[in-house]
Amino acid sequence: MKLFLRHLATILSLLLLPACATHLQQKECFLVQAGFRAVKPQTSSQIAHFQSLRPGKIHQEQRYGKTLYMLADTSKNLLLVGGDAELERYQEIKYAKEVEPGKKADRFTKGLENIWDQGWGSVLGSMVPQ
């Protein structure tokens, strides 16, 4: 029964994730929603710097007295760039879309376990696949 409830919680949490297919696409979606802007490297020094960044990782750099956060997308040849406010918003979005649904699913699973433990298991038992 607990295995069934865990599978149910996993399915529910997957349904609540955004439509982005891969982890990198999901990260990019969250960054764009948070206000990161897409920049295409133009000059040879920008291109060299872009190519030196590890794809899929958010890099922090100091430029002109400000902290910038960058994510290189080599497949699109774009750099997503944002500041402190955008990074904070990204973290809020990520938490809301990844952590909160898991917590909701956990609460739902616990609620089902409580119903089962209160005697409904004998009534509902025939409906649960073995």
Residue, then its C-alpha position, 0 to 999 in steps of 0.5 A: m500500500k505504501l508503495f502505491l501511495r509513493h507512486l501516486a505522490t510521484i505521479l502527482s508531483l510530475l504533473l505539477l512540473p512545468a512543460c519544459a522537457t529537460h532539466l536545462q530547459q526547465k532551468e532556462c524557463f525559470l531564469v527567463q520567467a525571473g527576468f534574465r535577459a538573453v544576450k548573443p555574444q558578438t565580439s571575439s572576446q565575448i565569444a571566447h568568454f561564452q565558450s569558456l563557461r560550463p553549459g547549464k551552470i549558473h556562473q557568478e561574476q563581478r562586472y562594473g561593481k555589480t554582481l552578474y549571474m550567467l547561464a550559457d546555452t551553447s545549443k542556442n548560442l545565447l547567454l542568459v544574464g541577470g542580477d541579484a534581483e533576478l537570481e532571487r526571483y529565480q530561486e523563488i520560482k524554482y522553490a515554488k515549482e519544484v519544492e512546494p509541489g513535493k510538499k503538497a504531494d507528501r501532505f496528500t500521501k500522508g492524508l491517504e495513509n491516515i484515511w487508510d489507517q482509520g479503517w477505510g483500508s478494509v473498505l477500499g482495499s479491493m480497489v487498490p491494485q496488488 
